[in-house]
Amino acid sequence: MRSTSNPAFRNLPVGGGHAGFQPQAQGYGQPGMPGMPGGPGYPAPPTAGDRPMTVDDVVTKTAFTLGTALLTGVITAIAVLSGSISPYPPMIGGLIIGLVLSLVVIFKKTPNPGLILAYSAAEGVFLGAITGVFEALVPGIALQAILGTALVFITMLVVYRTGAVKVTPRLTKWIIGATVAAAGLMLVNLLLSFMGIDLGIREAGPLGIGISLLFIGIAAFNFLLDFDMADQMIRSGTPSKWAWYVAFGLMTTLVWLYLEILRLLYMLQSSD
């Protein structure tokens, strides 16, 4: 499988013995053999979790994951906007819990739906708190950011499915390199901010807007790698339970993209 800049998709199991599955070769319905399927001489039919992953599995699990984040996000944003809660506890709590859960899922390489849905709920709380703050400053910005994120996602899916941009090894290296460079730049900016040094890359202005546009582009191209990885897993017959992991990987990219679009919209409207 190709490399990917999304840590969620690295070193995943593929195949699982399901590619090219032939019932006759497995002893199902062979004439002249005693017993019934599941009895002597017949292996047990594959369970739902063992069957090969399909596109429907990926779509369904991704919908559940995004729906969970959207639900908790909307509830949190409404609570923040109404003044019922301060934005900082859910923002910090959602960030920490989401980070811990994501690390557990990534390092354990587990498609556990409970952990992944809990991660989505935590990210929804985190994003909802941030969105509530920005919405209070610029009314209408939340809907714009959601629509912008959806538009970028759908556009990159169409680009991938139509083959307008081929995911080649060279393109993969460029995207991974750009993603690592973006993460490195953000880390350096964070460390310098602790020392009172402001590079201005996250402030409203030509430099900040340019950096946000660049990061949005990098996040968008990361979707191509995510789609390609999911496609390879489907083609190789990876067990269907790993569709939860695909949904988790897509969620991490969507979180980054949404935050960058939200920040860009705020900078554009606050600089008017």
C-alpha positions in Angstrom: 0.0 0.0 0.0 1.1 3.6 -0.6 2.2 5.8 2.2 0.0 8.4 3.6 0.4 11.6 5.7 -2.6 10.6 7.8 -1.2 8.6 10.8 -4.5 6.8 11.1 -3.9 4.9 7.8 -0.3 3.7 8.4 0.5 0.0 8.7 -3.1 -1.1 8.5 -3.9 -4.8 7.9 -5.0 -5.5 4.3 -6.3 -8.6 2.6 -7.3 -10.8 5.4 -7.8 -13.7 3.1 -11.0 -12.3 1.7 -9.9 -11.1 -1.8 -11.1 -13.5 -4.4 -13.3 -15.5 -2.0 -14.9 -18.4 -3.7 -17.7 -20.3 -2.0 -17.0 -23.5 -3.9 -13.4 -23.5 -2.9 -14.4 -23.2 0.7 -16.6 -26.2 0.6 -20.0 -24.4 0.5 -22.6 -26.2 -1.5 -20.2 -28.8 -2.9 -22.2 -31.9 -4.1 -21.4 -35.3 -2.7 -20.0 -33.9 0.7 -21.8 -35.0 3.9 -23.3 -32.6 6.3 -24.6 -29.1 6.0 -22.7 -25.7 5.8 -21.2 -25.1 9.2 -21.1 -28.8 9.9 -18.3 -31.4 9.4 -16.3 -30.6 6.4 -17.7 -27.1 6.1 -16.1 -24.0 7.5 -18.4 -21.6 9.3 -19.6 -18.7 7.0 -17.8 -15.4 7.5 -19.3 -13.1 10.1 -20.3 -9.5 9.3 -17.1 -8.3 10.9 -15.0 -10.7 8.8 -16.5 -10.2 5.4 -14.7 -7.9 2.9 -15.1 -4.2 3.3 -17.4 -2.4 0.8 -18.0 1.2 -0.2 -21.3 1.1 1.7 -19.5 0.1 4.9 -17.2 3.1 4.5 -20.1 5.5 3.8 -22.2 4.2 6.7 -19.4 4.3 9.3 -18.3 7.7 8.1 -21.8 9.0 8.3 -22.1 7.8 11.9 -18.8 9.3 12.8 -19.5 12.7 11.3 -23.1 12.7 12.6 -21.8 12.2 16.2 -19.4 15.0 15.9 -22.0 17.3 14.3 -24.5 16.5 17.0 -22.2 17.2 20.0 -20.8 20.2 18.1 -24.1 21.8 17.5 -25.2 21.3 21.2 -21.9 22.7 22.5 -22.0 25.7 20.1 -25.6 26.5 21.1 -24.7 26.3 24.8 -21.7 28.6 24.3 -23.7 31.1 22.3 -26.6 31.2 24.9 -24.1 31.8 27.7 -25.0 28.6 29.5 -21.4 27.5 29.6 -18.0 29.1 29.2 -16.3 28.0 25.9 -13.0 27.2 27.6 -13.8 24.0 29.6 -15.4 22.2 26.6 -12.7 23.5 24.3 -9.8 22.3 26.5 -11.6 19.1 27.6 -12.6 18.1 24.1 -9.1 18.8 22.8 -7.4 16.7 25.4 -9.9 13.8 25.4 -9.9 13.8 21.6 -6.1 13.8 21.4 -5.8 10.9 24.0 -8.5 8.8 22.2 -6.9 9.5 18.8 -3.5 8.3 20.1 -5.1 5.2 21.5 -6.8 4.4 18.2 -3.7 5.1 16.1 -1.1 3.3 18.2 -3.3 0.3 19.0 -4.5 0.2 15.4 -8.0 -0.7 16.6 -11.2 -0.3 14.6 -13.2 -0.2 17.9 -16.4 1.7 17.1 -16.9 2.8 20.7 -13.5 4.5 20.9 -13.9 6.1 17.4 -17.4 7.4 18.2 -16.1 8.8 21.5 -13.3 10.5 19.7 -15.8 12.0 17.3 -18.0 13.2 20.2 -15.0 14.8 21.9 -13.9 16.5 18.6 -17.4 17.7 18.2 -17.4 19.4 21.6 -14.0 20.9 20.9 -15.1 22.3 17.5 -18.5 23.3 18.8 -16.8 25.5 21.6 -14.5 27.1 19.1 -17.3 27.6 16.6 -19.5 29.3 19.3 -16.7 31.8 20.0 -16.3 32.7 16.3 -20.0 32.8 15.7 -20.4 35.3 18.5 -17.8 37.5 16.9 -18.9 37.0 13.3 -22.6 35.8 13.0 -23.1 33.3 10.2 -19.5 32.2 10.0 -20.3 28.7 11.4 -22.6 27.8 8.5 -20.1 29.2 6.0 -17.3 27.1 7.4 -19.5 23.9 7.4 -20.6 24.5 3.8 -17.0 25.3 2.8 -15.7 22.1 4.4 -18.4 20.0 2.7 -17.7 21.7 -0.7 -13.9 20.9 -0.4 -14.6 17.3 0.6 -17.1 16.7 -2.2 -14.8 18.4 -4.7 -11.8 16.2 -3.8 -14.0 13.1 -3.8 -15.1 14.0 -7.4 -11.5 14.7 -8.4 -10.4 11.3 -7.0 -13.3 9.3 -8.5 -13.0 10.9 -12.0 -9.2 10.4 -12.0 -8.6 14.1 -12.7 -5.7 13.9 -10.3 -3.9 10.5 -10.1 -2.5 9.5 -6.7 1.0 8.6 -7.8 4.0 7.8 -5.6 5.5 11.2 -6.5 2.3 13.1 -5.6 2.0 11.1 -2.3 5.6 12.1 -1.3 4.8 15.8 -2.1 1.6 15.7 0.0 3.3 14.0 2.9 6.2 16.4 2.8 3.9 19.4 2.7 1.9 18.0 5.6 5.0 17.4 7.7 6.3 20.9 6.9 2.9 22.5 7.9 2.9 20.6 11.2 6.5 21.6 11.8 5.7 25.3 11.1 2.8 25.3 13.5 5.0 23.7 16.2 7.7 26.3 15.7 5.1 29.1 15.8 3.7 27.6 19.0 7.1 27.3 20.7 8.0 30.9 19.7 4.8 32.2 21.0 5.7 31.0 24.5 8.8 33.2 24.3 6.7 36.2 23.2 7.8 36.0 19.5 4.9 36.3 17.0 5.6 35.3 13.4 2.3 36.7 12.3 1.4 33.5 10.4 -1.9 33.1 12.3 -2.9 36.8 12.3 -5.3 38.6 10.0 -3.3 40.0 7.2 -1.7 38.9 3.9 0.7 36.5 5.5 -1.8 34.8 7.7 -4.4 34.6 5.0 -1.8 33.1 2.6 -0.8 30.5 5.2 -4.4 29.5 5.8 -5.0 29.1 2.1 -1.9 27.0 1.8 -3.0 24.8 4.8 -6.5 24.4 3.3 -4.9 23.2 0.0 -2.7 20.7 1.8 -5.6 19.4 3.9 -7.7 19.1 0.7 -5.0 17.0 -1.1 -4.7 14.8 2.0 -8.2 13.7 1.1 -6.9 12.2 -2.1 -4.5 10.0 0.0 -7.3 9.1 2.4 -9.6 8.1 -0.5 -6.8 6.1 -2.2 -6.0 4.3 1.0 -9.7 3.4 1.6 -9.9 2.3 -2.0 -6.9 0.0 -1.7 -8.3 -1.5 1.5 -11.6 -2.3 -0.3 -9.8 -3.8 -3.3 -7.6 -6.0 -1.1 -10.5 -7.4 0.8 -9.8 -5.9 4.2 -12.4 -7.0 6.8 -15.4 -4.8 7.0 -14.8 -3.8 10.6 -11.9 -1.7 9.5 -14.4 0.7 7.8 -14.6 2.3 11.2 -10.9 3.1 11.0 -11.3 4.6 7.5 -14.0 6.8 9.0 -11.6 7.8 11.8 -8.9 8.8 9.3 -11.3 10.9 7.3 -12.5 12.6 10.5 -9.0 13.7 11.4 -8.5 15.4 8.0 -12.0 17.0 8.2 -11.2 18.5 11.6 -8.0 20.1 10.3 -9.8 21.4 7.2 -12.7 22.8 9.1 -10.5 24.7 11.6 -8.5 26.2 8.7 -11.6 27.3 6.8 -13.1 28.8 10.0 -9.9 30.7 10.7 -9.6 31.9 7.1 -13.2 33.2 7.1 -12.7 35.0 10.3 -9.5 36.7 9.1 -11.2 37.7 5.8 -14.2 39.2 7.6 -12.3 40.8 10.4 -9.8 42.5 8.1 -12.6 44.3 6.2 
